[in-house]
Amino acid sequence: MSELILQNNNYLKGRIAIIIGLMLNALTLVSCNKINNMFKGNNTKFHWTPTVAAPRNYPVETGYAVFIYGDKNVGYPVMETRFARGIGDPLSAEDYDDPGRVYELPKRIRVLWLSITEQKYYKADIEIPAEVQDSMLHLFQKGFYYPIDKTSEEYKTIVLTLLPGGKMWLTVAGAGKRTLVCDNLKATETHVDFKDFNKEAYECFSTMQKYCAAALGDYDGVKENLEEVGIPFDLWDVYKERFNYTIKIDFENNKTELDSAYTSYEFTNTDFLYDGDKSPLSMKARPFHIGFIWLVDHYKYTGEFYFDEEEVINVFREAFNQKHRKEKGILHIHISKYNNRFDLSLNVGKDEYKLKHTNIYVLKRRIGSTSTKEEVFYDNCRDVDTDELNFLGF
Protein backbone atom coordinates (compact mmCIF):
# COMPACT_ATOMS: atom_id res chain seq x y z
CA MET A 1 0.00 0.00 0.00
CA SER A 2 1.37 3.44 -0.90
CA GLU A 3 2.58 5.91 1.72
CA LEU A 4 -0.21 8.36 0.81
CA ILE A 5 -2.93 5.78 1.40
CA LEU A 6 -1.33 4.77 4.70
CA GLN A 7 -1.20 8.42 5.80
CA ASN A 8 -4.86 8.89 4.95
CA ASN A 9 -5.91 5.70 6.74
CA ASN A 10 -3.85 6.40 9.85
CA TYR A 11 -4.86 10.02 10.31
CA LEU A 12 -8.33 10.29 8.83
CA LYS A 13 -10.05 7.09 9.96
CA GLY A 14 -10.12 7.96 13.64
CA ARG A 15 -10.76 11.61 13.00
CA ILE A 16 -13.77 10.96 10.76
CA ALA A 17 -15.33 8.87 13.52
CA ILE A 18 -14.81 11.75 15.95
CA ILE A 19 -16.31 14.23 13.50
CA ILE A 20 -19.41 12.09 12.93
CA GLY A 21 -19.93 11.81 16.66
CA LEU A 22 -19.49 15.53 17.12
CA MET A 23 -21.96 16.31 14.34
CA LEU A 24 -24.55 14.13 16.10
CA ASN A 25 -23.78 15.74 19.43
CA ALA A 26 -24.15 19.15 17.85
CA LEU A 27 -27.92 18.70 17.94
CA THR A 28 -27.80 19.01 21.71
CA LEU A 29 -25.21 21.73 21.92
CA VAL A 30 -26.14 25.32 22.49
CA SER A 31 -24.75 27.85 20.04
CA CYS A 32 -20.99 28.25 20.16
CA ASN A 33 -20.80 31.43 22.17
CA LYS A 34 -17.46 33.07 22.76
CA ILE A 35 -15.42 31.40 25.51
CA ASN A 36 -14.21 34.50 27.24
CA ASN A 37 -10.94 34.51 29.09
CA MET A 38 -10.82 30.73 29.31
CA PHE A 39 -7.35 30.17 27.91
CA LYS A 40 -5.11 32.50 29.84
CA GLY A 41 -2.14 32.42 32.13
CA ASN A 42 -0.12 29.23 32.10
CA ASN A 43 -2.54 27.03 30.18
CA THR A 44 -0.95 24.80 27.56
CA LYS A 45 -4.13 23.45 25.98
CA PHE A 46 -6.45 25.48 23.75
CA HIS A 47 -9.38 25.15 21.39
CA TRP A 48 -7.82 25.56 17.94
CA THR A 49 -8.47 24.48 14.37
CA PRO A 50 -5.85 23.82 11.68
CA THR A 51 -6.22 24.84 8.06
CA VAL A 52 -4.21 25.35 4.89
CA ALA A 53 -3.98 28.40 2.64
CA ALA A 54 -2.44 29.23 -0.73
CA PRO A 55 -2.11 32.30 -2.96
CA ARG A 56 -5.10 33.10 -5.16
CA ASN A 57 -3.00 32.84 -8.32
CA TYR A 58 -1.15 29.68 -7.26
CA PRO A 59 -3.68 27.06 -6.07
CA VAL A 60 -2.73 23.80 -4.42
CA GLU A 61 -4.34 20.48 -3.66
CA THR A 62 -3.31 18.48 -0.62
CA GLY A 63 -3.01 14.73 -0.37
CA TYR A 64 -2.89 15.15 3.39
CA ALA A 65 -2.15 17.95 5.83
CA VAL A 66 -1.84 16.85 9.44
CA PHE A 67 -0.88 18.86 12.53
CA ILE A 68 0.73 16.61 15.16
CA TYR A 69 0.29 17.48 18.84
CA GLY A 70 0.71 15.99 22.31
CA ASP A 71 2.94 13.33 23.82
CA LYS A 72 1.06 10.61 21.96
CA ASN A 73 1.62 12.31 18.57
CA VAL A 74 -2.08 12.67 17.79
CA GLY A 75 -2.83 13.85 14.26
CA TYR A 76 -5.31 16.68 13.61
CA PRO A 77 -5.99 16.60 9.84
CA VAL A 78 -7.24 19.37 7.60
CA MET A 79 -10.26 17.93 5.83
CA GLU A 80 -10.52 20.30 2.85
CA THR A 81 -8.07 19.61 0.01
CA ARG A 82 -8.24 22.52 -2.48
CA PHE A 83 -6.88 25.93 -1.48
CA ALA A 84 -6.55 29.27 -3.24
CA ARG A 85 -8.29 31.84 -1.02
CA GLY A 86 -5.13 33.80 -0.26
CA ILE A 87 -2.02 33.63 1.92
CA GLY A 88 -2.65 33.33 5.65
CA ASP A 89 -6.39 33.02 5.03
CA PRO A 90 -8.12 31.26 7.95
CA LEU A 91 -11.56 30.96 6.37
CA SER A 92 -11.04 27.38 5.17
CA ALA A 93 -10.94 26.18 8.77
CA GLU A 94 -13.76 23.75 9.51
CA ASP A 95 -14.39 23.47 13.24
CA TYR A 96 -16.58 20.43 13.89
CA ASP A 97 -15.26 20.12 17.41
CA ASP A 98 -17.01 20.69 20.69
CA PRO A 99 -16.00 24.28 21.61
CA GLY A 100 -15.10 23.04 25.07
CA ARG A 101 -12.44 20.61 23.84
CA VAL A 102 -8.86 21.74 24.17
CA TYR A 103 -5.58 20.43 22.77
CA GLU A 104 -1.90 21.10 23.08
CA LEU A 105 -0.52 23.23 20.26
CA PRO A 106 1.06 21.41 17.30
CA LYS A 107 4.70 20.43 17.39
CA ARG A 108 5.02 18.79 13.99
CA ILE A 109 3.52 19.11 10.51
CA ARG A 110 3.08 16.40 7.90
CA VAL A 111 1.88 17.56 4.52
CA LEU A 112 1.85 16.41 0.92
CA TRP A 113 0.54 18.71 -1.78
CA LEU A 114 0.31 19.22 -5.51
CA SER A 115 1.24 22.68 -6.76
CA ILE A 116 -1.22 23.00 -9.62
CA THR A 117 0.60 25.82 -11.40
CA GLU A 118 4.00 24.12 -11.09
CA GLN A 119 2.70 20.58 -11.74
CA LYS A 120 4.90 19.38 -8.90
CA TYR A 121 4.43 17.52 -5.62
CA TYR A 122 5.92 18.74 -2.35
CA LYS A 123 6.22 16.88 0.92
CA ALA A 124 7.22 17.78 4.47
CA ASP A 125 7.38 15.89 7.74
CA ILE A 126 9.02 18.43 10.00
CA GLU A 127 9.23 19.48 13.61
CA ILE A 128 8.02 23.01 14.23
CA PRO A 129 11.10 24.86 15.58
CA ALA A 130 11.14 25.17 19.38
CA GLU A 131 11.22 28.96 19.26
CA VAL A 132 8.13 28.95 17.03
CA GLN A 133 6.32 26.61 19.40
CA ASP A 134 7.22 28.96 22.26
CA SER A 135 5.96 31.95 20.29
CA MET A 136 2.64 30.26 19.49
CA LEU A 137 2.20 29.24 23.13
CA HIS A 138 2.83 32.81 24.29
CA LEU A 139 0.33 34.21 21.77
CA PHE A 140 -2.38 31.70 22.67
CA GLN A 141 -1.86 32.28 26.39
CA LYS A 142 -1.95 36.04 26.06
CA GLY A 143 -4.68 36.43 23.45
CA PHE A 144 -5.21 39.93 22.11
CA TYR A 145 -7.34 43.03 22.55
CA TYR A 146 -10.08 43.74 20.01
CA PRO A 147 -10.67 47.50 20.17
CA ILE A 148 -13.95 47.60 18.24
CA ASP A 149 -15.78 45.50 20.84
CA LYS A 150 -13.33 46.36 23.64
CA THR A 151 -12.94 42.68 24.40
CA SER A 152 -10.15 40.20 25.01
CA GLU A 153 -10.04 37.61 22.26
CA GLU A 154 -8.23 34.34 21.61
CA TYR A 155 -6.37 32.98 18.64
CA LYS A 156 -8.49 30.20 17.18
CA THR A 157 -6.87 29.03 13.95
CA ILE A 158 -3.42 27.88 12.87
CA VAL A 159 -2.86 28.43 9.16
CA LEU A 160 -0.23 26.67 7.06
CA THR A 161 0.33 28.65 3.86
CA LEU A 162 1.73 26.57 0.99
CA LEU A 163 3.77 28.58 -1.51
CA PRO A 164 5.45 27.84 -4.84
CA GLY A 165 8.83 26.20 -4.55
CA GLY A 166 7.82 24.28 -1.43
CA LYS A 167 7.98 27.28 0.92
CA MET A 168 5.65 27.26 3.92
CA TRP A 169 4.48 29.94 6.36
CA LEU A 170 2.73 29.47 9.67
CA THR A 171 0.18 32.07 10.82
CA VAL A 172 -2.09 32.14 13.87
CA ALA A 173 -5.43 33.92 13.56
CA GLY A 174 -8.36 35.11 15.63
CA ALA A 175 -11.34 37.40 15.05
CA GLY A 176 -9.56 40.69 14.48
CA LYS A 177 -5.91 39.66 14.30
CA ARG A 178 -3.47 37.55 12.29
CA THR A 179 0.16 37.01 13.28
CA LEU A 180 2.87 35.35 11.20
CA VAL A 181 4.94 33.14 13.51
CA CYS A 182 7.22 31.35 11.01
CA ASP A 183 8.21 32.17 7.44
CA ASN A 184 11.07 29.76 6.73
CA LEU A 185 9.61 26.25 6.71
CA LYS A 186 10.50 24.24 3.61
CA ALA A 187 9.14 21.14 1.93
CA THR A 188 11.00 19.04 -0.62
CA GLU A 189 9.89 18.13 -4.10
CA THR A 190 8.82 14.49 -4.30
CA HIS A 191 7.33 11.90 -6.65
CA VAL A 192 3.86 10.46 -6.12
CA ASP A 193 1.81 8.05 -8.20
CA PHE A 194 -1.07 10.23 -9.40
CA LYS A 195 -3.48 7.30 -9.05
CA ASP A 196 -2.73 7.18 -5.33
CA PHE A 197 -2.89 10.95 -4.93
CA ASN A 198 -6.35 11.42 -6.45
CA LYS A 199 -7.99 8.27 -7.76
CA GLU A 200 -11.08 10.02 -9.15
CA ALA A 201 -9.00 12.57 -11.01
CA TYR A 202 -6.76 9.79 -12.34
CA GLU A 203 -9.78 8.00 -13.80
CA CYS A 204 -10.86 11.21 -15.56
CA PHE A 205 -7.53 12.65 -16.69
CA SER A 206 -5.03 9.75 -16.47
CA THR A 207 -2.06 12.05 -15.75
CA MET A 208 -1.25 14.71 -13.20
CA GLN A 209 -0.23 17.12 -15.98
CA LYS A 210 -3.59 16.88 -17.75
CA TYR A 211 -5.39 17.26 -14.44
CA CYS A 212 -3.44 20.40 -13.51
CA ALA A 213 -4.06 21.95 -16.93
CA ALA A 214 -7.80 21.39 -16.51
CA ALA A 215 -7.82 22.50 -12.86
CA LEU A 216 -6.46 25.93 -13.80
CA GLY A 217 -9.86 26.67 -15.32
CA ASP A 218 -11.50 26.32 -11.91
CA TYR A 219 -9.91 29.57 -10.74
CA ASP A 220 -10.67 32.96 -12.27
CA GLY A 221 -7.66 34.54 -13.94
CA VAL A 222 -5.14 31.94 -12.80
CA LYS A 223 -4.41 30.51 -16.24
CA GLU A 224 -4.05 33.98 -17.74
CA ASN A 225 -1.79 35.10 -14.91
CA LEU A 226 0.39 32.03 -15.30
CA GLU A 227 0.81 32.67 -19.03
CA GLU A 228 1.51 36.38 -18.53
CA VAL A 229 3.59 36.46 -15.34
CA GLY A 230 4.66 32.92 -14.59
CA ILE A 231 5.68 32.01 -11.05
CA PRO A 232 7.76 34.66 -9.20
CA PHE A 233 9.39 32.27 -6.72
CA ASP A 234 11.28 35.01 -4.85
CA LEU A 235 8.27 37.32 -4.43
CA TRP A 236 7.24 35.88 -1.06
CA ASP A 237 10.76 36.52 0.28
CA VAL A 238 10.09 40.19 -0.49
CA TYR A 239 6.68 40.05 1.16
CA LYS A 240 8.13 38.77 4.44
CA GLU A 241 10.83 41.46 4.77
CA ARG A 242 10.37 43.57 7.91
CA PHE A 243 11.31 47.19 8.55
CA ASN A 244 11.51 49.54 11.50
CA TYR A 245 8.79 52.11 10.90
CA THR A 246 5.68 53.60 12.46
CA ILE A 247 2.45 54.71 10.78
CA LYS A 248 1.28 58.29 11.27
CA ILE A 249 -2.13 59.60 10.17
CA ASP A 250 -2.85 63.32 10.51
CA PHE A 251 -5.21 65.98 9.20
CA GLU A 252 -4.92 69.55 8.01
CA ASN A 253 -8.14 70.36 9.86
CA ASN A 254 -7.16 70.17 13.53
CA LYS A 255 -10.80 69.63 14.55
CA THR A 256 -10.76 66.20 12.91
CA GLU A 257 -11.03 63.17 15.19
CA LEU A 258 -9.50 59.84 14.20
CA ASP A 259 -11.52 56.85 15.44
CA SER A 260 -8.51 54.71 16.28
CA ALA A 261 -10.63 51.70 17.29
CA TYR A 262 -11.43 51.18 13.61
CA THR A 263 -7.95 51.82 12.26
CA SER A 264 -6.61 48.57 10.79
CA TYR A 265 -3.37 47.54 9.13
CA GLU A 266 -2.76 44.62 6.80
CA PHE A 267 0.76 43.76 5.73
CA THR A 268 2.32 41.72 2.94
CA ASN A 269 3.42 38.91 5.28
CA THR A 270 -0.19 38.11 6.40
CA ASP A 271 0.01 40.19 9.62
CA PHE A 272 -3.24 42.00 10.37
CA LEU A 273 -4.15 44.05 13.44
CA TYR A 274 -6.03 47.09 14.70
CA ASP A 275 -4.33 50.25 15.88
CA GLY A 276 -5.85 49.83 19.34
CA ASP A 277 -4.15 46.48 19.77
CA LYS A 278 -2.19 46.48 23.00
CA SER A 279 0.68 44.53 21.41
CA PRO A 280 1.74 46.65 18.42
CA LEU A 281 4.33 45.38 15.96
CA SER A 282 7.82 46.80 16.37
CA MET A 283 9.01 45.52 12.99
CA LYS A 284 6.55 45.49 10.13
CA ALA A 285 6.40 44.13 6.62
CA ARG A 286 5.34 46.42 3.80
CA PRO A 287 1.75 47.66 4.06
CA PHE A 288 -0.87 46.23 1.75
CA HIS A 289 -4.00 47.92 3.11
CA ILE A 290 -4.80 50.55 5.75
CA GLY A 291 -8.36 51.40 6.71
CA PHE A 292 -9.60 54.05 9.13
CA ILE A 293 -12.51 56.30 10.09
CA TRP A 294 -12.40 60.01 10.82
CA LEU A 295 -15.04 62.41 12.10
CA VAL A 296 -15.27 66.11 11.25
CA ASP A 297 -17.96 68.77 10.67
CA HIS A 298 -20.82 66.36 11.51
CA TYR A 299 -19.67 63.76 8.98
CA LYS A 300 -18.08 60.35 9.27
CA TYR A 301 -15.53 59.40 6.60
CA THR A 302 -14.43 55.81 6.03
CA GLY A 303 -11.21 55.51 4.07
CA GLU A 304 -9.65 52.44 2.46
CA PHE A 305 -6.04 52.75 1.24
CA TYR A 306 -4.70 49.96 -0.98
CA PHE A 307 -1.02 50.34 -1.80
CA ASP A 308 0.34 49.75 -5.28
CA GLU A 309 2.45 46.60 -5.21
CA GLU A 310 5.29 47.67 -7.47
CA GLU A 311 5.53 51.11 -5.87
CA VAL A 312 5.49 49.96 -2.25
CA ILE A 313 8.12 47.29 -2.94
CA ASN A 314 10.45 49.73 -4.68
CA VAL A 315 9.94 52.62 -2.23
CA PHE A 316 10.71 50.50 0.83
CA ARG A 317 13.68 48.94 -0.92
CA GLU A 318 15.11 52.36 -1.77
CA ALA A 319 14.28 54.04 1.54
CA PHE A 320 15.63 51.23 3.70
CA ASN A 321 18.73 50.61 1.60
CA GLN A 322 21.96 49.29 3.08
CA LYS A 323 22.82 52.74 4.42
CA HIS A 324 19.49 53.29 6.19
CA ARG A 325 18.48 49.70 6.99
CA LYS A 326 18.64 50.21 10.76
CA GLU A 327 17.06 53.67 10.82
CA LYS A 328 13.47 54.19 11.92
CA GLY A 329 11.01 55.40 9.31
CA ILE A 330 7.55 56.94 9.32
CA LEU A 331 4.80 56.02 6.88
CA HIS A 332 2.86 59.27 6.76
CA ILE A 333 -0.74 59.72 5.57
CA HIS A 334 -1.85 63.37 5.50
CA ILE A 335 -5.44 64.36 4.72
CA SER A 336 -6.31 67.82 3.43
CA LYS A 337 -8.66 70.35 4.99
CA TYR A 338 -11.58 69.32 2.78
CA ASN A 339 -10.86 65.57 3.04
CA ASN A 340 -10.32 65.22 -0.70
CA ARG A 341 -6.54 65.22 -1.03
CA PHE A 342 -4.26 62.56 0.36
CA ASP A 343 -0.49 62.78 0.60
CA LEU A 344 1.32 59.53 1.37
CA SER A 345 5.05 59.23 1.92
CA LEU A 346 7.69 57.13 3.60
CA ASN A 347 10.20 59.20 5.55
CA VAL A 348 13.53 57.68 6.56
CA GLY A 349 16.21 59.95 7.99
CA LYS A 350 16.11 63.20 6.06
CA ASP A 351 14.70 61.60 2.93
CA GLU A 352 11.05 61.55 1.83
CA TYR A 353 9.71 59.02 -0.66
CA LYS A 354 6.28 59.75 -2.12
CA LEU A 355 3.69 57.02 -2.61
CA LYS A 356 1.73 58.40 -5.55
CA HIS A 357 -0.11 55.35 -6.84
CA THR A 358 -2.07 54.23 -3.78
CA ASN A 359 -5.67 53.27 -4.57
CA ILE A 360 -7.98 55.26 -2.28
CA TYR A 361 -11.69 54.80 -1.64
CA VAL A 362 -13.61 57.04 0.80
CA LEU A 363 -17.24 56.84 1.93
CA LYS A 364 -19.09 59.67 3.66
CA ARG A 365 -22.17 59.71 5.91
CA ARG A 366 -23.73 62.41 8.05
CA ILE A 367 -23.44 61.65 11.77
CA GLY A 368 -26.86 61.05 13.31
CA SER A 369 -28.52 60.35 9.98
CA THR A 370 -31.29 57.74 10.09
CA SER A 371 -30.07 56.40 6.78
CA THR A 372 -27.33 53.77 6.83
CA LYS A 373 -26.42 54.55 3.23
CA GLU A 374 -22.97 56.00 2.67
CA GLU A 375 -22.11 58.02 -0.39
CA VAL A 376 -18.90 57.57 -2.33
CA PHE A 377 -16.96 60.73 -1.55
CA TYR A 378 -13.61 59.93 -3.19
CA ASP A 379 -12.55 57.12 -5.50
CA ASN A 380 -9.40 57.10 -7.60
CA CYS A 381 -9.85 53.43 -8.46
CA ARG A 382 -13.47 53.40 -9.64
CA ASP A 383 -12.63 51.26 -12.65
CA VAL A 384 -10.85 48.64 -10.54
CA ASP A 385 -12.64 45.83 -8.74
CA THR A 386 -11.61 45.48 -5.10
CA ASP A 387 -10.37 41.93 -5.74
CA GLU A 388 -8.01 43.29 -8.39
CA LEU A 389 -6.30 45.40 -5.75
CA ASN A 390 -4.77 42.25 -4.28
CA PHE A 391 -1.07 41.80 -4.79
CA LEU A 392 0.18 39.24 -7.28
CA GLY A 393 1.26 36.69 -4.66
CA PHE A 394 -1.67 37.14 -2.26
C-alpha positions in Angstrom: 0.0 0.0 0.0 1.4 3.4 -0.9 2.6 5.9 1.7 -0.2 8.4 0.8 -2.9 5.8 1.4 -1.3 4.8 4.7 -1.2 8.4 5.8 -4.9 8.9 4.9 -5.9 5.7 6.7 -3.9 6.4 9.8 -4.9 10.0 10.3 -8.3 10.3 8.8 -10.0 7.1 10.0 -10.1 8.0 13.6 -10.8 11.6 13.0 -13.8 11.0 10.8 -15.3 8.9 13.5 -14.8 11.7 15.9 -16.3 14.2 13.5 -19.4 12.1 12.9 -19.9 11.8 16.7 -19.5 15.5 17.1 -22.0 16.3 14.3 -24.5 14.1 16.1 -23.8 15.7 19.4 -24.2 19.1 17.9 -27.9 18.7 17.9 -27.8 19.0 21.7 -25.2 21.7 21.9 -26.1 25.3 22.5 -24.8 27.9 20.0 -21.0 28.3 20.2 -20.8 31.4 22.2 -17.5 33.1 22.8 -15.4 31.4 25.5 -14.2 34.5 27.2 -10.9 34.5 29.1 -10.8 30.7 29.3 -7.3 30.2 27.9 -5.1 32.5 29.8 -2.1 32.4 32.1 -0.1 29.2 32.1 -2.5 27.0 30.2 -0.9 24.8 27.6 -4.1 23.5 26.0 -6.5 25.5 23.8 -9.4 25.1 21.4 -7.8 25.6 17.9 -8.5 24.5 14.4 -5.9 23.8 11.7 -6.2 24.8 8.1 -4.2 25.3 4.9 -4.0 28.4 2.6 -2.4 29.2 -0.7 -2.1 32.3 -3.0 -5.1 33.1 -5.2 -3.0 32.8 -8.3 -1.1 29.7 -7.3 -3.7 27.1 -6.1 -2.7 23.8 -4.4 -4.3 20.5 -3.7 -3.3 18.5 -0.6 -3.0 14.7 -0.4 -2.9 15.1 3.4 -2.1 17.9 5.8 -1.8 16.9 9.4 -0.9 18.9 12.5 0.7 16.6 15.2 0.3 17.5 18.8 0.7 16.0 22.3 2.9 13.3 23.8 1.1 10.6 22.0 1.6 12.3 18.6 -2.1 12.7 17.8 -2.8 13.9 14.3 -5.3 16.7 13.6 -6.0 16.6 9.8 -7.2 19.4 7.6 -10.3 17.9 5.8 -10.5 20.3 2.9 -8.1 19.6 0.0 -8.2 22.5 -2.5 -6.9 25.9 -1.5 -6.6 29.3 -3.2 -8.3 31.8 -1.0 -5.1 33.8 -0.3 -2.0 33.6 1.9 -2.7 33.3 5.6 -6.4 33.0 5.0 -8.1 31.3 8.0 -11.6 31.0 6.4 -11.0 27.4 5.2 -10.9 26.2 8.8 -13.8 23.7 9.5 -14.4 23.5 13.2 -16.6 20.4 13.9 -15.3 20.1 17.4 -17.0 20.7 20.7 -16.0 24.3 21.6 -15.1 23.0 25.1 -12.4 20.6 23.8 -8.9 21.7 24.2 -5.6 20.4 22.8 -1.9 21.1 23.1 -0.5 23.2 20.3 1.1 21.4 17.3 4.7 20.4 17.4 5.0 18.8 14.0 3.5 19.1 10.5 3.1 16.4 7.9 1.9 17.6 4.5 1.8 16.4 0.9 0.5 18.7 -1.8 0.3 19.2 -5.5 1.2 22.7 -6.8 -1.2 23.0 -9.6 0.6 25.8 -11.4 4.0 24.1 -11.1 2.7 20.6 -11.7 4.9 19.4 -8.9 4.4 17.5 -5.6 5.9 18.7 -2.3 6.2 16.9 0.9 7.2 17.8 4.5 7.4 15.9 7.7 9.0 18.4 10.0 9.2 19.5 13.6 8.0 23.0 14.2 11.1 24.9 15.6 11.1 25.2 19.4 11.2 29.0 19.3 8.1 29.0 17.0 6.3 26.6 19.4 7.2 29.0 22.3 6.0 32.0 20.3 2.6 30.3 19.5 2.2 29.2 23.1 2.8 32.8 24.3 0.3 34.2 21.8 -2.4 31.7 22.7 -1.9 32.3 26.4 -2.0 36.0 26.1 -4.7 36.4 23.4 -5.2 39.9 22.1 -7.3 43.0 22.5 -10.1 43.7 20.0 -10.7 47.5 20.2 -13.9 47.6 18.2 -15.8 45.5 20.8 -13.3 46.4 23.6 -12.9 42.7 24.4 -10.2 40.2 25.0 -10.0 37.6 22.3 -8.2 34.3 21.6 -6.4 33.0 18.6 -8.5 30.2 17.2 -6.9 29.0 13.9 -3.4 27.9 12.9 -2.9 28.4 9.2 -0.2 26.7 7.1 0.3 28.7 3.9 1.7 26.6 1.0 3.8 28.6 -1.5 5.5 27.8 -4.8 8.8 26.2 -4.6 7.8 24.3 -1.4 8.0 27.3 0.9 5.7 27.3 3.9 4.5 29.9 6.4 2.7 29.5 9.7 0.2 32.1 10.8 -2.1 32.1 13.9 -5.4 33.9 13.6 -8.4 35.1 15.6 -11.3 37.4 15.0 -9.6 40.7 14.5 -5.9 39.7 14.3 -3.5 37.5 12.3 0.2 37.0 13.3 2.9 35.4 11.2 4.9 33.1 13.5 7.2 31.4 11.0 8.2 32.2 7.4 11.1 29.8 6.7 9.6 26.3 6.7 10.5 24.2 3.6 9.1 21.1 1.9 11.0 19.0 -0.6 9.9 18.1 -4.1 8.8 14.5 -4.3 7.3 11.9 -6.7 3.9 10.5 -6.1 1.8 8.0 -8.2 -1.1 10.2 -9.4 -3.5 7.3 -9.1 -2.7 7.2 -5.3 -2.9 10.9 -4.9 -6.4 11.4 -6.4 -8.0 8.3 -7.8 -11.1 10.0 -9.1 -9.0 12.6 -11.0 -6.8 9.8 -12.3 -9.8 8.0 -13.8 -10.9 11.2 -15.6 -7.5 12.6 -16.7 -5.0 9.7 -16.5 -2.1 12.0 -15.7 -1.2 14.7 -13.2 -0.2 17.1 -16.0 -3.6 16.9 -17.8 -5.4 17.3 -14.4 -3.4 20.4 -13.5 -4.1 21.9 -16.9 -7.8 21.4 -16.5 -7.8 22.5 -12.9 -6.5 25.9 -13.8 -9.9 26.7 -15.3 -11.5 26.3 -11.9 -9.9 29.6 -10.7 -10.7 33.0 -12.3 -7.7 34.5 -13.9 -5.1 31.9 -12.8 -4.4 30.5 -16.2 -4.0 34.0 -17.7 -1.8 35.1 -14.9 0.4 32.0 -15.3 0.8 32.7 -19.0 1.5 36.4 -18.5 3.6 36.5 -15.3 4.7 32.9 -14.6 5.7 32.0 -11.0 7.8 34.7 -9.2 9.4 32.3 -6.7 11.3 35.0 -4.9 8.3 37.3 -4.4 7.2 35.9 -1.1 10.8 36.5 0.3 10.1 40.2 -0.5 6.7 40.0 1.2 8.1 38.8 4.4 10.8 41.5 4.8 10.4 43.6 7.9 11.3 47.2 8.5 11.5 49.5 11.5 8.8 52.1 10.9 5.7 53.6 12.5 2.5 54.7 10.8 1.3 58.3 11.3 -2.1 59.6 10.2 -2.8 63.3 10.5 -5.2 66.0 9.2 -4.9 69.6 8.0 -8.1 70.4 9.9 -7.2 70.2 13.5 -10.8 69.6 14.5 -10.8 66.2 12.9 -11.0 63.2 15.2 -9.5 59.8 14.2 -11.5 56.9 15.4 -8.5 54.7 16.3 -10.6 51.7 17.3 -11.4 51.2 13.6 -7.9 51.8 12.3 -6.6 48.6 10.8 -3.4 47.5 9.1 -2.8 44.6 6.8 0.8 43.8 5.7 2.3 41.7 2.9 3.4 38.9 5.3 -0.2 38.1 6.4 0.0 40.2 9.6 -3.2 42.0 10.4 -4.2 44.1 13.4 -6.0 47.1 14.7 -4.3 50.3 15.9 -5.9 49.8 19.3 -4.2 46.5 19.8 -2.2 46.5 23.0 0.7 44.5 21.4 1.7 46.6 18.4 4.3 45.4 16.0 7.8 46.8 16.4 9.0 45.5 13.0 6.5 45.5 10.1 6.4 44.1 6.6 5.3 46.4 3.8 1.7 47.7 4.1 -0.9 46.2 1.7 -4.0 47.9 3.1 -4.8 50.5 5.7 -8.4 51.4 6.7 -9.6 54.1 9.1 -12.5 56.3 10.1 -12.4 60.0 10.8 -15.0 62.4 12.1 -15.3 66.1 11.3 -18.0 68.8 10.7 -20.8 66.4 11.5 -19.7 63.8 9.0 -18.1 60.4 9.3 -15.5 59.4 6.6 -14.4 55.8 6.0 -11.2 55.5 4.1 -9.6 52.4 2.5 -6.0 52.7 1.2 -4.7 50.0 -1.0 -1.0 50.3 -1.8 0.3 49.8 -5.3 2.5 46.6 -5.2 5.3 47.7 -7.5 5.5 51.1 -5.9 5.5 50.0 -2.2 8.1 47.3 -2.9 10.5 49.7 -4.7 9.9 52.6 -2.2 10.7 50.5 0.8 13.7 48.9 -0.9 15.1 52.4 -1.8 14.3 54.0 1.5 15.6 51.2 3.7 18.7 50.6 1.6 22.0 49.3 3.1 22.8 52.7 4.4 19.5 53.3 6.2 18.5 49.7 7.0 18.6 50.2 10.8 17.1 53.7 10.8 13.5 54.2 11.9 11.0 55.4 9.3 7.5 56.9 9.3 4.8 56.0 6.9 2.9 59.3 6.8 -0.7 59.7 5.6 -1.8 63.4 5.5 -5.4 64.4 4.7 -6.3 67.8 3.4 -8.7 70.3 5.0 -11.6 69.3 2.8 -10.9 65.6 3.0 -10.3 65.2 -0.7 -6.5 65.2 -1.0 -4.3 62.6 0.4 -0.5 62.8 0.6 1.3 59.5 1.4 5.0 59.2 1.9 7.7 57.1 3.6 10.2 59.2 5.6 13.5 57.7 6.6 16.2 59.9 8.0 16.1 63.2 6.1 14.7 61.6 2.9 11.1 61.6 1.8 9.7 59.0 -0.7 6.3 59.7 -2.1 3.7 57.0 -2.6 1.7 58.4 -5.5 -0.1 55.4 -6.8 -2.1 54.2 -3.8 -5.7 53.3 -4.6 -8.0 55.3 -2.3 -11.7 54.8 -1.6 -13.6 57.0 0.8 -17.2 56.8 1.9 -19.1 59.7 3.7 -22.2 59.7 5.9 -23.7 62.4 8.1 -23.4 61.7 11.8 -26.9 61.1 13.3 -28.5 60.3 10.0 -31.3 57.7 10.1 -30.1 56.4 6.8 -27.3 53.8 6.8 -26.4 54.5 3.2 -23.0 56.0 2.7 -22.1 58.0 -0.4 -18.9 57.6 -2.3 -17.0 60.7 -1.6 -13.6 59.9 -3.2 -12.5 57.1 -5.5 -9.4 57.1 -7.6 -9.8 53.4 -8.5 -13.5 53.4 -9.6 -12.6 51.3 -12.7 -10.9 48.6 -10.5 -12.6 45.8 -8.7 -11.6 45.5 -5.1 -10.4 41.9 -5.7 -8.0 43.3 -8.4 -6.3 45.4 -5.7 -4.8 42.3 -4.3 -1.1 41.8 -4.8 0.2 39.2 -7.3 1.3 36.7 -4.7 -1.7 37.1 -2.3 
